[in-house]
Structures are given as C-alpha cells and as structure tokens.
Amino acid sequence: MAQKETPNKAVWIALFSVLVALIVVGLSLSVVLRSDDTPPVEMSEETILDPQPGDLTPPDKTAEPTEPEGVISAQKITIPGMELGMSYAEVENLLEDRFEPETNEGNQSFDMRLTPQTANGYSLIATAHNLMDDSVKAQEITAMFRPGESDNFVLSEYNVRVQCRRGSNAGNWQQQVCP
C-alpha cells in the first residue's frame, strides 16, 4: 500500500507546482500589460467632456457680433428670449427666471459661474440639474460676452447642451433636442 500512496503524492506535488507556476506567469503578465508603454486609449468623437472655466477663447473685441440667425442655425436648442447683444445683467436675470428652482421638489439645482474676465470679454456657464421636464435631465448654457458700449459687456454668442433622460444618448451631453 505504501507504493500506491507515493504516486498519488507525486501527482499532487506536480499539480501544485504547475498551479504555482501558472500564478507566477499570470502575475508577471499583468505587470507587463500595465506598464507605461501601453498606448493611451483614444476617445471617440462622440465622447463629450464637460467644459471647464477658461476652455472657451474670449471673442476678439474688434470682431463684428454674430448674427442671431447664424447662432440659431448652428445649434438645435435655443433659449426663448435670449438674444445676441443683451447685457450680462439681462442674460443673468433671464437664466435665473427660467432655471432657478421654485421648490425643493425633485432635488433641482441651478448654478452659474463666470470665467475670469479679460480685455476681450468672459464667459458664463449656467447649469440646471434634475429639471422637472420628463425628457430633459440637465441643461447647460455657455454664453460669451464681449465689451460693448459704456464698459458694458454684451452677449456675443451662446450654445446650449442637454442631458436627456431617455433615448439612445441618454445621460450624455448633446446639442440635439431630447426625444
């Protein structure tokens, strides 16, 4: 009987050795695959990144203002009542009236932030989240202001992005109307 146990022990020792070798090889491969030589992952054109303050280049103060038709035809979503040439105060009041939550229902929020002002102007980014609209989850307006008359800054261009609650692009920022 002692002879039958020896081959059994030898098989177990061999299997254990193979298992340890496989683990060592697997760990070595994972270290090699995670090295800095790995090329960066390329993002598709559909990947949309949130803008950060300062991402937009302020307009040239000597440039002519963009015609409203040009801005509206270039985008799918507009803000009713928002027109090029409006003062900063008018735009701010319009956005607050439209997006400032009237109640705490639905955990709504609204935020406006300005990029640092330069001689060429500045931008305003207004974001509303958890809108009561059943198709729009969030909306973001980026407005560019350039110097106007009497040290007043006027709206020179704006764009609107939304996050839809449903549809093929739900949850991603887009410039198309939500389904």
C-alpha positions as CSV (number, residue, x, y, z in Angstrom):
1,M,0.0,0.0,0.0
2,A,2.8,2.4,0.6
3,Q,3.7,2.2,-3.1
4,K,0.2,3.3,-4.2
5,E,0.4,6.4,-1.9
6,T,3.7,7.6,-3.4
7,P,2.5,8.1,-7.0
8,N,-0.6,9.9,-5.6
9,K,1.7,12.3,-3.6
10,A,3.9,12.8,-6.6
11,V,0.8,13.7,-8.8
12,W,-0.4,16.2,-6.2
13,I,3.0,17.8,-5.9
14,A,3.3,18.1,-9.6
15,L,-0.2,19.7,-9.9
16,F,0.7,22.1,-7.1
17,S,3.9,23.1,-8.8
18,V,2.1,23.7,-12.1
19,L,-0.5,25.8,-10.3
20,V,2.1,27.9,-8.6
21,A,3.9,28.3,-12.0
22,L,0.7,29.5,-13.7
23,I,0.0,32.0,-10.9
24,V,3.6,33.4,-11.2
25,V,3.2,33.7,-15.0
26,G,-0.2,35.3,-14.7
27,L,1.1,37.9,-12.3
28,S,4.1,38.6,-14.5
29,L,1.9,39.2,-17.5
30,S,-0.4,41.5,-15.6
31,V,2.6,43.7,-14.5
32,V,3.9,43.8,-18.1
33,L,0.5,44.7,-19.5
34,R,0.1,47.6,-17.1
35,S,3.4,49.1,-18.0
36,D,3.7,52.8,-19.1
37,D,4.4,51.6,-22.6
38,T,0.8,50.9,-23.1
39,P,-0.6,53.4,-25.7
40,P,-3.2,55.8,-24.4
41,V,-6.8,54.9,-25.0
42,E,-8.2,57.0,-27.9
43,M,-11.6,58.7,-27.2
44,S,-14.2,58.6,-29.9
45,E,-15.6,61.8,-31.4
46,E,-18.9,61.0,-29.6
47,T,-17.2,61.3,-26.2
48,I,-18.2,64.7,-24.8
49,L,-16.2,66.3,-22.0
50,D,-17.7,68.9,-19.7
51,P,-16.2,72.4,-20.4
52,Q,-14.2,74.0,-17.7
53,P,-13.9,77.7,-17.0
54,G,-11.3,79.2,-19.4
55,D,-11.8,76.5,-22.0
56,L,-13.5,78.9,-24.4
57,T,-11.4,81.6,-26.0
58,P,-12.9,85.0,-25.5
59,P,-14.1,86.7,-28.7
60,D,-12.0,89.4,-30.4
61,K,-13.4,92.7,-29.2
62,T,-12.8,94.2,-32.7
63,A,-14.9,91.4,-34.4
64,E,-18.4,92.0,-35.5
65,P,-21.1,90.3,-33.5
66,T,-22.5,87.1,-34.8
67,E,-25.9,87.4,-36.4
68,P,-28.7,85.6,-34.4
69,E,-29.6,83.5,-37.4
70,G,-26.1,82.2,-37.6
71,V,-26.1,81.1,-34.0
72,I,-29.6,79.6,-34.1
73,S,-29.0,77.7,-37.3
74,A,-25.7,76.3,-35.9
75,Q,-27.4,74.8,-32.9
76,K,-30.6,72.8,-32.3
77,I,-31.6,74.3,-29.0
78,T,-32.2,77.9,-28.1
79,I,-33.3,79.8,-25.0
80,P,-36.5,81.7,-25.6
81,G,-35.9,85.5,-25.1
82,M,-32.1,85.2,-25.2
83,E,-30.8,87.4,-27.9
84,L,-27.3,88.5,-29.0
85,G,-26.5,92.0,-27.8
86,M,-28.2,91.5,-24.5
87,S,-26.3,92.8,-21.5
88,Y,-24.8,90.5,-18.9
89,A,-27.4,91.5,-16.3
90,E,-30.3,90.8,-18.8
91,V,-28.9,87.3,-19.6
92,E,-28.3,86.5,-15.9
93,N,-31.9,87.6,-15.0
94,L,-33.4,85.6,-17.9
95,L,-31.5,82.4,-16.9
96,E,-32.3,82.7,-13.2
97,D,-36.0,83.3,-14.0
98,R,-36.0,80.2,-16.3
99,F,-33.9,77.8,-14.3
100,E,-33.9,78.8,-10.6
101,P,-35.9,76.1,-8.7
102,E,-39.1,77.4,-7.2
103,T,-39.4,74.4,-4.9
104,N,-37.2,71.7,-3.5
105,E,-39.2,69.1,-5.3
106,G,-37.1,66.7,-7.4
107,N,-33.7,67.8,-5.9
108,Q,-33.4,70.5,-8.6
109,S,-30.3,72.7,-8.7
110,F,-29.0,75.7,-10.6
111,D,-25.5,77.1,-10.8
112,M,-23.9,80.0,-12.7
113,R,-20.2,80.6,-12.8
114,L,-18.0,83.1,-14.7
115,T,-14.6,82.6,-16.2
116,P,-12.0,85.3,-15.3
117,Q,-12.6,88.5,-17.2
118,T,-10.1,89.6,-19.8
119,A,-9.9,92.6,-22.1
120,N,-11.7,90.6,-24.7
121,G,-14.6,89.5,-22.5
122,Y,-15.6,86.5,-20.5
123,S,-17.9,83.5,-20.5
124,L,-20.8,82.5,-18.2
125,I,-21.7,78.8,-17.7
126,A,-25.1,78.2,-16.3
127,T,-26.1,74.6,-15.4
128,A,-29.5,73.3,-14.2
129,H,-29.8,69.7,-12.9
130,N,-32.7,67.4,-12.2
131,L,-35.2,69.5,-14.2
132,M,-38.9,68.8,-13.8
133,D,-39.1,68.2,-17.5
134,D,-39.8,64.5,-18.1
135,S,-37.4,64.3,-21.1
136,V,-34.5,66.7,-20.0
137,K,-32.4,65.8,-17.0
138,A,-30.0,68.7,-17.2
139,Q,-29.3,71.7,-19.3
140,E,-26.1,73.8,-19.7
141,I,-25.8,77.2,-21.3
142,T,-22.4,78.6,-22.2
143,A,-22.6,82.3,-23.0
144,M,-19.8,84.5,-24.3
145,F,-19.7,88.2,-23.6
146,R,-17.6,90.9,-25.3
147,P,-17.1,94.5,-24.4
148,G,-19.9,96.8,-25.6
149,E,-20.6,100.5,-25.2
150,S,-20.1,102.3,-21.9
151,D,-18.0,99.5,-20.3
152,N,-21.0,97.2,-20.6
153,F,-20.5,93.5,-21.7
154,V,-22.9,92.2,-24.2
155,L,-23.8,88.6,-25.3
156,S,-21.9,87.8,-28.5
157,E,-22.7,84.1,-28.7
158,Y,-24.1,81.1,-26.8
159,N,-24.7,77.4,-27.0
160,V,-26.9,75.0,-25.2
161,R,-26.3,71.4,-24.3
162,V,-28.7,69.0,-22.6
163,Q,-28.7,65.6,-20.9
164,C,-31.7,63.5,-21.9
165,R,-33.5,61.1,-19.6
166,R,-34.2,58.6,-22.4
167,G,-33.1,57.8,-25.9
168,S,-30.0,56.3,-27.4
169,N,-27.8,59.1,-26.0
170,A,-29.4,59.3,-22.5
171,G,-27.2,60.8,-19.8
172,N,-24.6,62.2,-22.3
173,W,-24.3,65.9,-23.1
174,Q,-25.6,66.7,-26.5
175,Q,-26.9,69.7,-28.6
176,Q,-29.9,68.0,-30.0
177,V,-33.5,68.2,-28.7
178,C,-34.4,65.3,-26.3
179,P,-36.9,62.7,-27.5
